[in-house]
Amino acid sequence: MRDRQDILIIGGGPVGATLALALRGYGHAITLLEARRPDAGARDPRTLALSQGSRLILQRLGVWTELAPHATPIDTIHVSQRGRLGRTILRASEEQQEALGYVLSYAVLSEALDRKLAETQEIAVEYGARALALETGGDEAVVSIERDGAAGKLSSRFVVLADGGRSLNELPHMKRETRDYGHSALVAHVECELPHGNIAYERFTPLGPVALLPEGERGFALVWTAEPDEAERLRNLSEIEFLEGLHRHFGDRVGKFLEVNGRATFPLRLSTLRPVVTPRLAVIGNAAQTLHPVAGQGFNLGLRDAWELARIARRVSGDAIGGEAMLAQYQAQRRMDTGGGIFFTDFLVRTFSNDIPGLGPIRGAGLAMLEMVAPARHFVARKMSFGAKG
């Protein structure tokens, strides 16, 4: 392992790997630390909703051709609220896009990025290496690490934390604010009676949104929001009881639900780090902001963090890497996109996930108005696809 490098990335998941690969060919010595073992990502059961903008990033990294056969396109997004009139439909054809997004296995994406990293000699990947502490200041940052039971330290001109916030709880000159939504998300894969037609459904209920994202030929990736105790009850139901309950909750749009696999739950919260940069350090992805899964913005926001940071870092060299001017530029460039994504997601949760008297008809009218006003639909679709910069 190199004792000193230009750029040290903590976290080798999709966001960290995207950053490393986007920095290839610019003469930087890059080391990527990943706590997991090399094959761990291939066993991850999660499903990702990729925006059109994220697809373009992966295409520029040279991995999309490999991923495309495993990705299910989203041609249409159907947004409604249970028990109320009003709905909005977004269509890729109206936006002159191949698709509004794609549904892809985390494992497939992780494997493809790992293979690309292994092919790139200028990126040193250290698996099984966990960051324990971080010190910044002067012209370098120093990271204390543990690898195979042995402790050590690495210094770097620039450190990027991209591990989803799993390692370092205390970061210099940064403060994390967390707001618990009081709900949990149940995720699973369900098979249905009718073909999905590449339609994604986002249905709002008083207890929170239910999302069905097309996956495979007749399947959906399910995200079902409920109070924590209810989410656990749903997770532990028999398969028949679960499928019947989902049908009652969601309705008949996809026919009967025939099969469910991989049920898991996790708490929902909004977590933000302020600021996201300090001398010689930047924090990106879920380590910087963790969002509610409604509208599928969080992961895509993280990929845009990585791509924008790489774009700026490619233009500087020497001690300017991780310096004040570079980090100020990154923070300014990301402020609108990050703030817009956080506001949009939180607004949807607070506006649509309640049963406040009188608000239901207003929400329905808003969805109906959005459906009727084409420029407004185009605006929402473009922001969901490409972020605040559109």
C-alpha positions in Angstrom: 0.0 0.0 0.0 1.3 3.4 -0.9 2.2 5.6 2.1 1.2 8.8 0.4 -1.1 9.5 -2.5 -2.7 12.5 -4.3 -6.3 11.3 -3.7 -7.5 8.8 -1.1 -11.1 7.6 -1.5 -12.7 5.9 1.5 -15.5 3.7 0.3 -15.4 1.5 -2.8 -19.1 1.2 -3.5 -20.7 2.7 -6.7 -20.1 6.3 -5.6 -16.5 5.9 -4.6 -15.8 3.7 -7.6 -17.4 6.2 -10.0 -15.2 9.0 -8.6 -12.0 6.9 -8.9 -12.8 5.8 -12.5 -13.7 9.4 -13.5 -10.3 10.5 -12.4 -8.4 8.1 -14.6 -5.8 9.4 -17.0 -5.1 12.7 -15.3 -1.8 11.8 -13.6 -3.2 11.5 -10.0 -2.0 8.7 -7.7 -5.3 7.3 -6.4 -5.9 4.8 -3.6 -9.4 3.5 -2.8 -10.1 1.9 0.6 -13.0 -0.6 0.9 -13.9 -2.3 4.1 -15.6 -5.2 2.4 -14.0 -8.2 0.7 -13.8 -8.2 -3.1 -16.8 -10.4 -3.7 -19.1 -8.9 -1.1 -20.8 -6.5 -3.5 -21.9 -9.5 -5.7 -24.1 -10.8 -2.8 -25.8 -7.4 -2.1 -29.6 -7.9 -2.6 -30.5 -4.3 -3.1 -32.1 -2.8 -6.2 -31.2 0.6 -7.6 -33.3 3.1 -9.6 -30.9 4.8 -12.0 -31.9 8.1 -13.5 -31.1 8.9 -17.2 -28.3 11.2 -16.0 -26.7 8.3 -14.0 -26.9 6.1 -17.1 -24.9 8.7 -19.0 -22.3 8.8 -16.3 -21.9 5.0 -16.3 -21.7 5.1 -20.1 -18.9 7.6 -19.9 -17.1 5.3 -17.5 -17.3 2.5 -20.1 -19.5 0.1 -18.1 -23.0 0.7 -19.4 -22.6 -1.7 -22.3 -22.0 -4.4 -19.8 -24.9 -3.3 -17.6 -27.6 -2.6 -20.2 -28.7 -6.3 -20.7 -29.4 -6.5 -16.9 -31.3 -3.2 -16.6 -35.0 -2.8 -16.9 -36.0 0.6 -18.6 -38.7 2.8 -17.0 -40.7 4.2 -19.9 -43.5 5.7 -17.9 -44.0 6.9 -14.3 -47.5 6.8 -12.9 -48.1 9.0 -9.8 -51.3 8.9 -7.8 -52.7 9.0 -4.3 -54.9 6.2 -2.8 -58.5 7.0 -2.4 -58.4 10.4 -4.2 -58.8 11.7 -7.7 -55.9 13.2 -9.6 -52.9 11.6 -11.1 -49.8 12.5 -13.2 -48.1 10.4 -15.9 -44.6 11.1 -17.1 -43.6 9.5 -20.4 -40.1 9.0 -21.8 -41.5 9.6 -25.3 -42.7 13.0 -24.4 -39.2 13.9 -23.0 -37.4 12.6 -26.1 -35.5 10.2 -23.9 -34.8 6.5 -24.4 -36.1 5.9 -20.9 -36.9 8.0 -17.8 -34.7 5.7 -15.8 -33.5 2.1 -15.2 -33.9 -0.5 -12.5 -30.7 -2.4 -11.9 -29.3 -4.9 -9.3 -26.8 -3.3 -6.9 -24.8 -6.6 -7.2 -24.6 -6.3 -11.0 -23.4 -2.7 -10.9 -20.9 -3.4 -8.1 -19.4 -6.3 -10.0 -19.0 -4.3 -13.2 -17.4 -1.3 -11.4 -15.0 -3.7 -9.5 -13.9 -5.3 -12.8 -13.3 -1.9 -14.3 -11.2 -0.8 -11.2 -9.2 -4.0 -11.5 -8.3 -3.1 -15.1 -7.0 0.3 -14.2 -3.4 0.2 -13.0 -3.3 3.8 -11.7 -6.0 3.1 -9.1 -4.8 1.0 -6.1 -7.8 -0.7 -4.5 -7.3 -2.0 -0.9 -10.0 -4.3 0.2 -10.6 -5.1 3.9 -9.3 -1.7 4.9 -11.3 0.3 7.4 -10.9 3.9 8.2 -10.8 4.6 11.9 -10.0 8.3 12.3 -9.2 11.3 10.2 -7.0 14.4 10.8 -6.9 17.4 8.4 -4.8 20.5 8.2 -1.9 22.0 6.3 -1.1 20.4 3.0 -2.4 16.9 3.7 -4.9 14.8 5.6 -3.9 11.7 7.6 -6.2 8.7 7.9 -5.8 6.0 10.5 -6.8 2.6 9.1 -7.1 -1.0 10.1 -6.4 -3.8 7.6 -6.2 -7.5 8.5 -5.9 -6.7 12.2 -3.0 -4.3 11.7 -3.2 -0.6 12.3 -1.5 2.0 10.1 -1.7 5.5 8.7 -2.0 7.0 5.2 -1.5 10.6 4.2 -2.9 12.2 1.2 -3.3 15.7 -0.4 -7.0 15.0 -0.7 -9.4 12.6 1.1 -12.9 11.8 -0.1 -15.3 10.1 2.2 -17.8 8.1 0.0 -18.7 5.1 2.2 -22.3 6.0 3.0 -21.3 7.3 6.5 -20.5 3.8 7.8 -17.0 4.4 9.1 -16.2 7.8 10.5 -18.7 9.3 13.0 -16.7 12.3 13.9 -15.5 14.5 11.0 -13.4 17.7 11.6 -15.3 21.0 11.4 -18.5 19.2 10.2 -21.9 18.7 11.8 -24.5 16.1 11.0 -28.2 16.8 11.3 -30.7 14.0 11.3 -34.5 14.0 11.3 -36.3 10.7 11.7 -39.4 10.4 9.6 -41.0 8.0 12.0 -41.4 5.4 9.2 -39.6 2.4 7.9 -39.4 1.1 4.3 -40.0 -2.5 3.5 -38.2 -3.6 0.3 -38.8 -6.7 -1.7 -39.1 -8.2 -5.2 -42.7 -9.2 -6.2 -43.9 -11.0 -9.3 -47.2 -10.0 -10.8 -50.0 -11.5 -12.9 -49.8 -8.8 -15.6 -46.8 -7.5 -17.6 -45.6 -4.3 -16.2 -45.2 -2.6 -19.5 -42.1 -0.8 -18.2 -44.3 1.4 -16.0 -43.1 2.6 -12.5 -45.8 3.4 -10.0 -45.5 5.9 -7.2 -48.7 5.8 -5.0 -49.0 8.0 -2.0 -51.0 6.9 1.0 -51.6 8.5 4.4 -48.9 6.2 5.9 -46.4 7.0 3.2 -45.6 6.2 -0.5 -45.7 2.8 -2.1 -43.4 2.4 -5.1 -43.3 -0.4 -7.7 -40.3 -0.2 -10.1 -40.4 -2.6 -13.1 -37.7 -5.3 -12.7 -37.4 -8.2 -15.1 -40.3 -9.3 -17.3 -43.2 -9.4 -14.8 -41.6 -8.3 -11.6 -41.3 -5.2 -9.6 -38.9 -3.9 -7.0 -41.2 -2.9 -4.1 -40.7 0.0 -1.6 -43.5 0.0 0.9 -43.5 2.7 3.6 -45.1 2.1 6.9 -44.7 2.8 10.6 -41.9 0.7 12.0 -44.0 -1.8 13.9 -46.2 -2.3 10.8 -43.3 -2.7 8.5 -41.9 -5.5 10.8 -45.3 -7.1 10.9 -45.5 -7.1 7.1 -42.0 -8.5 6.8 -43.0 -11.5 9.0 -46.3 -12.3 7.4 -46.7 -15.5 5.4 -46.3 -15.1 1.7 -50.0 -15.4 1.0 -50.9 -12.9 3.7 -48.3 -10.4 2.5 -49.4 -10.6 -1.2 -53.0 -10.2 -0.3 -52.2 -7.2 2.0 -50.2 -5.6 -0.8 -53.0 -6.0 -3.3 -55.5 -4.3 -0.8 -53.0 -1.5 -0.2 -52.0 -0.9 -3.8 -55.0 -1.9 -5.9 -55.5 -3.8 -9.2 -53.3 -2.0 -11.7 -50.9 -4.9 -12.1 -53.3 -7.7 -11.4 -52.6 -10.1 -8.6 -49.3 -10.3 -6.8 -48.1 -13.9 -7.2 -44.7 -14.1 -5.4 -42.5 -12.1 -3.0 -38.8 -12.5 -2.3 -36.1 -10.8 -0.2 -38.2 -8.9 2.3 -36.2 -6.5 4.4 -36.8 -3.2 6.4 -34.8 -0.1 7.2 -35.7 3.1 9.0 -36.3 6.3 7.0 -34.6 9.5 7.9 -33.2 12.7 6.4 -29.5 13.1 7.3 -27.4 16.0 6.1 -23.8 17.0 6.7 -22.8 20.7 6.9 -20.5 21.7 5.4 -19.5 18.8 3.1 -16.0 20.1 2.6 -13.2 21.2 4.8 -9.5 21.6 3.9 -8.2 18.4 2.3 -11.5 16.6 2.7 -14.8 16.3 0.8 -17.8 14.1 1.7 -20.0 12.8 -1.1 -23.0 10.5 -1.6 -25.0 9.1 1.3 -22.2 10.1 3.6 -23.1 13.7 2.9 -26.9 13.4 2.5 -29.2 10.5 3.1 -32.7 11.0 1.6 -36.1 9.3 1.8 -36.4 6.8 -1.1 -39.4 8.6 -2.6 -38.7 9.6 -6.2 -35.4 7.7 -6.1 -33.2 10.7 -5.8 -30.6 9.8 -3.2 -28.4 7.3 -5.2 -28.4 9.4 -8.3 -27.5 12.5 -6.3 -24.5 10.7 -5.0 -23.3 9.7 -8.5 -23.6 13.3 -9.6 -21.5 14.3 -6.5 -18.8 11.9 -7.7 -18.9 13.0 -11.3 -18.8 16.8 -10.5 -16.0 16.4 -8.0 -14.0 14.4 -10.6 -14.7 17.1 -13.2 -13.3 19.8 -11.0 -10.3 17.7 -9.7 -9.2 16.9 -13.2 -8.4 20.5 -13.8 -6.0 21.0 -10.9 -2.7 19.3 -9.8 -0.1 19.3 -7.1 -0.9 21.0 -3.8 -4.1 22.5 -5.4 -5.7 19.1 -5.1 -8.0 19.3 -2.1 -7.1 22.9 -1.6 -9.4 25.7 -0.5 -10.1 27.0 -4.0 -10.9 23.6 -5.4 -13.3 22.7 -2.6 -15.0 26.0 -2.6 -15.7 25.5 -6.3 -17.1 22.0 -5.7 -19.4 23.2 -2.9 -20.7 26.1 -5.0 -21.3 23.8 -8.0 -23.2 21.2 -5.9 -25.3 23.6 -3.8 -28.3 23.9 -6.1 -28.5 20.2 -7.1 -28.1 18.9 -3.5 -30.4 21.5 -2.0 -33.0 20.9 -4.7 -32.9 17.2 -4.3 -33.3 17.4 -0.5 -36.1 19.9 -0.7 -38.0 18.0 -3.4 -37.8 14.7 -1.6 -38.7 16.2 1.8 -41.6 18.2 0.3 -43.1 15.0 -1.3 -42.9 13.1 2.0 -44.4 15.9 4.1 -47.1 16.9 1.6 -48.3 13.4 0.5 -47.6 11.1 3.5 -50.3 12.3 5.9 -54.1 12.5 6.3 -54.5 16.1 7.3 -58.2 17.1 6.7 -58.7 19.0 3.6 -55.3 18.4 2.1 -56.3 15.3 0.1 -58.4 17.3 -2.5 -55.6 19.9 -2.8 -53.0 17.2 -3.5 -55.3 15.6 -6.1 -55.9 19.0 -7.8 -52.1 19.5 -7.8 -51.5 16.1 -9.5 -54.3 16.8 -12.0 -52.9 20.2 -12.8 -49.4 18.8 -13.3 -50.9 16.3 -15.8 -52.6 19.0 -17.8 -49.7 21.5 -17.9 -47.1 20.0 -20.2 -44.3 22.4 -19.4 -44.6 21.6 -15.7 -44.5 17.9 -16.5 -41.4 18.4 -18.6 -39.7 20.4 -15.8 -40.4 17.7 -13.2 -39.3 14.9 -15.5 -36.0 16.6 -16.4 -35.1 17.4 -12.8 -35.7 13.8 -11.9 -33.6 12.6 -14.8 -30.7 15.1 -14.6 -30.9 16.9 -11.3 -31.3 20.6 -10.5 -29.2 21.7 -13.4 -31.5 19.8 -15.8 
